[in-house]
Amino acid sequence: MKKKIIILVCLLIVLAGVLFFVISKTSKNEEASKLKEVKVAEVAHTIFYAPAYAAISKGYFEDEGIKIDLTLAAGADKVSAAVLSGDVDVGFCGSEATIYVYNSGEEDYLVNFARLTKRDGAFLVSRKKYDNFKLEDLKGKTVIGGRAGGMPEMTFEWGLRQNGIDPKKDLTIDTSVAFPAMEGAFIGGNADFVTLFEPNALSVEKQGLGYVVGYVGSWGGEVPYTAYNARKSYIKNNPEVIEGFTKAINKGLEYVKNTDSSVVAKDIYEFFPELSLNDLTAIIERYKTNDAWADSPEITKDDFNHLQEIMQASGELDKKAPYNKLIYQGK
């Protein structure tokens, strides 16, 4: 009799466990079905965007009722095209893209609503080792700088001009190499320098093929360098989504700022499984030390104006776009 009771109790425990699992799974599925899916196209996949990946991995978007469907559209022009066509809801790229679209006369133009980074994300990598590198050392040299009209290239040129170097006369900047191919072109023997985002800069260093000698972001000043945007109509029709999205990004920014880089590395490791945790930690710390990330998602008028100053100085912008048209600050 005692043996039968023990068996019955064991069966009841097993059944209770199965029932709990089924209820728990059903509850999670119901919660997931209530989330609003937002398709996002990012301009590049880089640790420069660590706060965004942290916001996803920590569940900050889900807290706001949002499920992120993230895709890569290499290049700000491709991101803009994806948003304008309706293939995605939100674009993530340099704010200069929204200015180009607005000035082209697009009726349902792109509006920026939250920034993630406030400086350029590229590091200047040299083929030669310098004990005390100065921007003057670029004179007479060739640099792979990125796409003409893109923020990496324009910010780099701005930094040169601010330091008395003419980017058109004092050196040669190769703008023919596509962003994803810049590391390979440099490794292949092209140019004396290259501007690279992470993890590419560290990759070149670890291979013994180059040396990081400077941070382009420190020369360009603060701008809404990489920001989220959406069509004017989407923002108008989905203000709650935009508000929740912005809150999630803000949480991601605050988390990365206030958390040890080694912990953040573990949080976003799923996005960069090809890297070691040590390398990922080092890169996060490098960006954190250089104050690359925004303090908040807010895009100020001064920063937006500085962005357009950089564009005008590069000869890529004839007419400034209005701040109140291209920046959404919430309800």
LINVEN-V53630 format. One record per pair of residues at least 4 apart in sequence whose C-alpha atoms are under 7 Angstrom apart, sorted by the first residue. I is the first residue (numbers start at 1). GAP is how many residues later the second one is. D is the distance in whole Angstrom. If there is no record, write none. Layout:
# LINVEN-V53630
i->I gap->GAP d->D
i->I gap->GAP d->D
This chain:
# LINVEN-V53630
i->1 gap->4 d->6
i->2 gap->4 d->6
i->3 gap->4 d->6
i->4 gap->4 d->6
i->5 gap->4 d->6
i->6 gap->4 d->6
i->7 gap->4 d->6
i->8 gap->4 d->6
i->9 gap->4 d->6
i->10 gap->4 d->6
i->11 gap->4 d->6
i->12 gap->4 d->6
i->13 gap->4 d->6
i->14 gap->4 d->6
i->15 gap->4 d->6
i->16 gap->4 d->6
i->17 gap->4 d->6
i->18 gap->4 d->6
i->19 gap->4 d->6
i->20 gap->4 d->6
i->21 gap->4 d->6
i->22 gap->4 d->6
i->23 gap->4 d->6
i->24 gap->4 d->6
i->25 gap->4 d->6
i->26 gap->4 d->6
i->27 gap->4 d->6
i->28 gap->4 d->6
i->29 gap->4 d->6
i->30 gap->4 d->7
i->31 gap->4 d->7
i->35 gap->30 d->5
i->35 gap->31 d->5
i->35 gap->32 d->6
i->36 gap->29 d->6
i->36 gap->30 d->5
i->36 gap->31 d->6
i->37 gap->29 d->6
i->37 gap->30 d->5
i->37 gap->31 d->6
i->37 gap->32 d->7
i->38 gap->28 d->7
i->38 gap->29 d->6
i->38 gap->30 d->5
i->38 gap->31 d->6
i->38 gap->51 d->6
i->39 gap->29 d->6
i->39 gap->30 d->5
i->39 gap->31 d->6
i->39 gap->49 d->5
i->39 gap->50 d->5
i->39 gap->51 d->6
i->40 gap->28 d->7
i->40 gap->29 d->6
i->40 gap->30 d->5
i->40 gap->31 d->6
i->40 gap->48 d->6
i->40 gap->49 d->6
i->40 gap->50 d->5
i->40 gap->51 d->6
i->41 gap->29 d->6
i->41 gap->30 d->5
i->41 gap->31 d->5
i->41 gap->32 d->6
i->41 gap->38 d->6
i->41 gap->47 d->7
i->41 gap->49 d->7
i->41 gap->50 d->5
i->41 gap->51 d->6
i->42 gap->29 d->6
i->42 gap->30 d->5
i->42 gap->31 d->6
i->42 gap->37 d->7
i->42 gap->49 d->6
i->42 gap->50 d->5
i->42 gap->51 d->6
i->43 gap->29 d->6
i->43 gap->30 d->5
i->43 gap->31 d->5
i->43 gap->32 d->5
i->43 gap->33 d->6
i->43 gap->36 d->6
i->43 gap->49 d->6
i->43 gap->50 d->5
i->44 gap->28 d->6
i->44 gap->30 d->6
i->46 gap->152 d->6
i->46 gap->153 d->7
i->47 gap->151 d->6
i->47 gap->152 d->7
i->47 gap->237 d->7
i->48 gap->73 d->6
i->48 gap->150 d->7
i->48 gap->239 d->7
i->49 gap->4 d->7
i->50 gap->4 d->6
i->51 gap->4 d->6
i->51 gap->201 d->5
i->51 gap->202 d->5
i->51 gap->205 d->6
i->52 gap->4 d->6
i->52 gap->197 d->6
i->52 gap->200 d->6
i->53 gap->4 d->6
i->53 gap->215 d->6
i->54 gap->4 d->6
i->54 gap->198 d->6
i->54 gap->213 d->6
i->54 gap->214 d->6
i->55 gap->4 d->6
i->55 gap->5 d->5
i->55 gap->6 d->7
i->55 gap->193 d->6
i->55 gap->194 d->6
i->55 gap->196 d->7
i->55 gap->197 d->4
i->56 gap->4 d->6
i->56 gap->5 d->6
i->57 gap->210 d->6
i->57 gap->211 d->7
i->59 gap->4 d->6
i->60 gap->4 d->7
i->60 gap->188 d->5
i->60 gap->191 d->7
i->61 gap->4 d->6
i->61 gap->5 d->5
i->61 gap->6 d->6
i->61 gap->184 d->7
i->61 gap->187 d->5
i->62 gap->4 d->5
i->62 gap->5 d->6
i->64 gap->180 d->5
i->73 gap->5 d->6
i->73 gap->6 d->5
i->74 gap->4 d->6
i->75 gap->4 d->6
i->76 gap->4 d->6
i->76 gap->17 d->5
i->76 gap->18 d->6
i->76 gap->21 d->6
i->77 gap->4 d->6
i->77 gap->20 d->7
i->78 gap->4 d->6
i->79 gap->4 d->6
i->79 gap->12 d->6
i->79 gap->14 d->7
i->80 gap->4 d->6
i->80 gap->11 d->7
i->80 gap->17 d->7
i->81 gap->4 d->6
i->82 gap->4 d->6
i->82 gap->5 d->5
i->82 gap->6 d->6
i->83 gap->4 d->6
i->83 gap->5 d->5
i->83 gap->6 d->6
i->83 gap->7 d->6
i->83 gap->8 d->6
i->83 gap->147 d->7
i->83 gap->148 d->7
i->84 gap->147 d->7
i->89 gap->141 d->6
i->90 gap->138 d->7
i->90 gap->139 d->6
i->90 gap->140 d->5
i->91 gap->137 d->6
i->91 gap->138 d->5
i->91 gap->139 d->6
i->92 gap->134 d->7
i->92 gap->135 d->6
i->92 gap->136 d->4
i->92 gap->137 d->6
i->93 gap->133 d->5
i->93 gap->134 d->6
i->93 gap->135 d->7
i->94 gap->57 d->6
i->94 gap->131 d->5
i->94 gap->132 d->4
i->94 gap->133 d->6
i->95 gap->4 d->7
i->95 gap->129 d->6
i->95 gap->130 d->6
i->95 gap->131 d->6
i->95 gap->132 d->6
i->96 gap->4 d->6
i->96 gap->55 d->7
i->97 gap->4 d->6
i->98 gap->4 d->6
i->98 gap->12 d->5
i->98 gap->13 d->7
i->99 gap->4 d->6
i->99 gap->222 d->6
i->100 gap->4 d->6
i->101 gap->5 d->6
i->101 gap->8 d->6
i->101 gap->9 d->7
i->102 gap->4 d->6
i->102 gap->7 d->6
i->103 gap->218 d->7
i->108 gap->123 d->6
i->108 gap->124 d->6
i->108 gap->125 d->6
i->109 gap->122 d->6
i->109 gap->123 d->6
i->110 gap->119 d->6
i->110 gap->120 d->5
i->110 gap->121 d->4
i->110 gap->122 d->6
i->111 gap->118 d->5
i->111 gap->119 d->6
i->111 gap->120 d->6
i->111 gap->121 d->6
i->111 gap->215 d->5
i->111 gap->216 d->6
i->111 gap->217 d->7
i->112 gap->115 d->6
i->112 gap->116 d->6
i->112 gap->117 d->4
i->112 gap->118 d->7
i->112 gap->214 d->6
i->112 gap->215 d->5
i->112 gap->216 d->6
i->113 gap->115 d->6
i->113 gap->116 d->6
i->113 gap->214 d->6
i->113 gap->215 d->5
i->113 gap->216 d->6
i->114 gap->113 d->6
i->114 gap->114 d->5
i->114 gap->132 d->6
i->114 gap->183 d->5
i->114 gap->184 d->6
i->114 gap->185 d->7
i->115 gap->109 d->6
i->115 gap->111 d->6
i->115 gap->112 d->4
i->115 gap->113 d->6
i->115 gap->179 d->7
i->115 gap->182 d->5
i->115 gap->183 d->7
i->115 gap->184 d->6
i->116 gap->110 d->6
i->116 gap->111 d->6
i->116 gap->177 d->6
i->116 gap->178 d->6
i->116 gap->181 d->6
i->117 gap->107 d->7
i->117 gap->108 d->6
i->117 gap->109 d->5
i->117 gap->175 d->6
i->117 gap->176 d->4
i->117 gap->177 d->5
i->118 gap->104 d->5
i->118 gap->105 d->5
i->118 gap->106 d->5
i->118 gap->107 d->5
i->118 gap->174 d->6
i->118 gap->175 d->6
i->118 gap->176 d->5
i->119 gap->98 d->5
i->119 gap->102 d->6
i->119 gap->103 d->5
i->119 gap->104 d->6
i->119 gap->106 d->6
i->119 gap->173 d->5
i->120 gap->32 d->6
i->120 gap->35 d->7
i->120 gap->96 d->6
i->120 gap->97 d->4
i->120 gap->105 d->6
i->121 gap->76 d->6
i->121 gap->96 d->6
i->121 gap->171 d->7
i->122 gap->30 d->7
i->122 gap->73 d->6
i->122 gap->74 d->5
i->122 gap->75 d->4
i->122 gap->93 d->6
i->122 gap->94 d->6
i->122 gap->95 d->7
i->123 gap->72 d->5
i->123 gap->73 d->5
i->123 gap->74 d->6
i->123 gap->78 d->7
i->123 gap->89 d->6
i->123 gap->91 d->6
i->123 gap->92 d->4
i->123 gap->93 d->6
i->124 gap->69 d->7
i->124 gap->70 d->6
i->124 gap->71 d->5
i->124 gap->72 d->7
i->124 gap->88 d->6
i->124 gap->89 d->6
i->124 gap->90 d->5
i->124 gap->91 d->6
i->124 gap->92 d->6
i->125 gap->68 d->6
i->125 gap->69 d->5
i->125 gap->70 d->6
i->125 gap->76 d->7
i->125 gap->85 d->6
i->125 gap->86 d->5
i->125 gap->87 d->4
i->125 gap->88 d->6
i->126 gap->66 d->6
i->126 gap->67 d->5
i->126 gap->68 d->7
i->126 gap->84 d->5
i->126 gap->85 d->5
i->126 gap->86 d->6
i->126 gap->87 d->7
i->127 gap->65 d->6
i->127 gap->66 d->6
i->127 gap->82 d->6
i->127 gap->83 d->5
i->127 gap->84 d->6
i->128 gap->82 d->7
i->129 gap->82 d->6
i->133 gap->4 d->7
i->133 gap->80 d->6
i->138 gap->33 d->7
i->139 gap->31 d->5
i->139 gap->32 d->5
i->140 gap->30 d->6
i->140 gap->31 d->5
i->141 gap->30 d->5
i->141 gap->31 d->6
i->141 gap->51 d->6
i->142 gap->29 d->6
i->142 gap->30 d->5
i->142 gap->31 d->6
i->142 gap->49 d->5
i->142 gap->50 d->5
i->142 gap->51 d->6
i->143 gap->29 d->6
i->143 gap->30 d->5
i->143 gap->31 d->6
i->143 gap->48 d->6
i->143 gap->49 d->6
i->143 gap->50 d->5
i->143 gap->51 d->5
i->144 gap->29 d->6
i->144 gap->30 d->5
i->144 gap->31 d->6
i->144 gap->38 d->7
i->144 gap->47 d->6
i->144 gap->49 d->6
i->144 gap->50 d->5
i->144 gap->51 d->7
i->145 gap->8 d->5
i->145 gap->28 d->6
i->145 gap->29 d->6
i->145 gap->30 d->6
i->145 gap->49 d->6
i->145 gap->50 d->6
i->146 gap->6 d->6
i->146 gap->7 d->5
i->146 gap->29 d->5
i->146 gap->31 d->6
i->146 gap->32 d->7
i->146 gap->33 d->6
i->147 gap->6 d->6
i->147 gap->28 d->5
i->147 gap->29 d->7
i->147 gap->30 d->7
i->147 gap->31 d->6
i->147 gap->32 d->7
i->148 gap->5 d->6
i->148 gap->27 d->6
i->149 gap->4 d->7
i->149 gap->5 d->6
i->149 gap->167 d->6
i->150 gap->4 d->6
i->151 gap->4 d->6
i->152 gap->4 d->6
i->153 gap->4 d->6
i->154 gap->4 d->6
i->154 gap->156 d->6
i->154 gap->157 d->6
i->154 gap->160 d->6
i->155 gap->4 d->6
i->155 gap->65 d->5
i->155 gap->155 d->7
i->156 gap->4 d->6
i->156 gap->60 d->6
i->156 gap->64 d->7
i->157 gap->4 d->6
i->157 gap->10 d->6
i->158 gap->4 d->6
i->158 gap->62 d->6
i->158 gap->152 d->6
i->159 gap->4 d->6
i->159 gap->60 d->5
i->159 gap->61 d->5
i->160 gap->4 d->6
i->160 gap->5 d->5
i->160 gap->6 d->7
i->160 gap->7 d->6
i->161 gap->4 d->5
i->161 gap->5 d->6
i->165 gap->5 d->6
i->166 gap->4 d->5
i->167 gap->4 d->6
i->168 gap->4 d->7
i->177 gap->4 d->6
i->177 gap->5 d->6
i->178 gap->4 d->6
i->181 gap->4 d->6
i->182 gap->4 d->6
i->183 gap->4 d->6
i->183 gap->17 d->7
i->184 gap->4 d->6
i->185 gap->4 d->7
i->185 gap->5 d->6
i->186 gap->4 d->5
i->186 gap->5 d->6
i->186 gap->8 d->7
i->187 gap->22 d->7
i->196 gap->4 d->6
i->196 gap->5 d->5
i->197 gap->4 d->6
i->198 gap->4 d->7
i->198 gap->85 d->7
i->199 gap->4 d->6
i->200 gap->4 d->6
i->201 gap->4 d->6
i->201 gap->11 d->7
i->202 gap->4 d->6
i->203 gap->4 d->6
i->204 gap->4 d->6
i->204 gap->5 d->5
i->204 gap->6 d->6
i->205 gap->4 d->6
i->205 gap->5 d->5
i->205 gap->6 d->6
i->216 gap->4 d->7
i->217 gap->4 d->7
i->222 gap->81 d->6
i->223 gap->80 d->5
i->223 gap->81 d->6
i->223 gap->83 d->6
i->223 gap->84 d->6
i->224 gap->75 d->6
i->224 gap->79 d->6
i->224 gap->80 d->6
i->230 gap->4 d->6
i->230 gap->5 d->7
i->231 gap->4 d->6
i->232 gap->4 d->6
i->233 gap->4 d->6
i->234 gap->4 d->6
i->235 gap->4 d->6
i->235 gap->7 d->7
i->238 gap->4 d->6
i->239 gap->4 d->6
i->240 gap->4 d->6
i->241 gap->4 d->6
i->242 gap->4 d->6
i->243 gap->4 d->6
i->243 gap->87 d->7
i->244 gap->4 d->6
i->245 gap->4 d->6
i->246 gap->4 d->6
i->246 gap->51 d->7
i->247 gap->4 d->6
i->248 gap->4 d->6
i->249 gap->4 d->6
i->250 gap->4 d->6
i->250 gap->46 d->6
i->250 gap->47 d->6
i->251 gap->4 d->6
i->252 gap->4 d->6
i->253 gap->4 d->6
i->253 gap->42 d->7
i->253 gap->43 d->7
i->254 gap->4 d->6
i->255 gap->4 d->6
i->256 gap->8 d->6
i->259 gap->4 d->7
i->259 gap->5 d->7
i->260 gap->4 d->6
i->261 gap->4 d->6
i->261 gap->20 d->5
i->261 gap->23 d->6
i->261 gap->24 d->6
i->262 gap->4 d->7
i->262 gap->19 d->5
i->263 gap->4 d->6
i->264 gap->4 d->6
i->265 gap->4 d->6
i->265 gap->12 d->6
i->265 gap->15 d->6
i->265 gap->16 d->5
i->266 gap->11 d->7
i->269 gap->4 d->6
i->275 gap->4 d->6
i->275 gap->5 d->6
i->276 gap->4 d->6
i->277 gap->4 d->6
i->278 gap->4 d->6
i->279 gap->4 d->6
i->280 gap->4 d->6
i->281 gap->4 d->6
i->282 gap->4 d->6
i->283 gap->4 d->6
i->284 gap->4 d->6
i->285 gap->4 d->6
i->286 gap->4 d->6
i->287 gap->4 d->6
i->287 gap->5 d->6
i->288 gap->4 d->6
i->299 gap->4 d->7
i->299 gap->5 d->7
i->300 gap->4 d->6
i->301 gap->4 d->6
i->301 gap->22 d->6
i->302 gap->4 d->6
i->303 gap->4 d->6
i->304 gap->4 d->7
i->305 gap->4 d->6
i->306 gap->4 d->6
i->307 gap->4 d->6
i->308 gap->4 d->6
i->308 gap->12 d->6
i->309 gap->4 d->6
i->310 gap->4 d->6
i->311 gap->4 d->6
i->311 gap->5 d->5
i->311 gap->6 d->6
i->312 gap->4 d->6
i->312 gap->5 d->5
i->312 gap->6 d->7
i->322 gap->4 d->7
i->323 gap->4 d->6
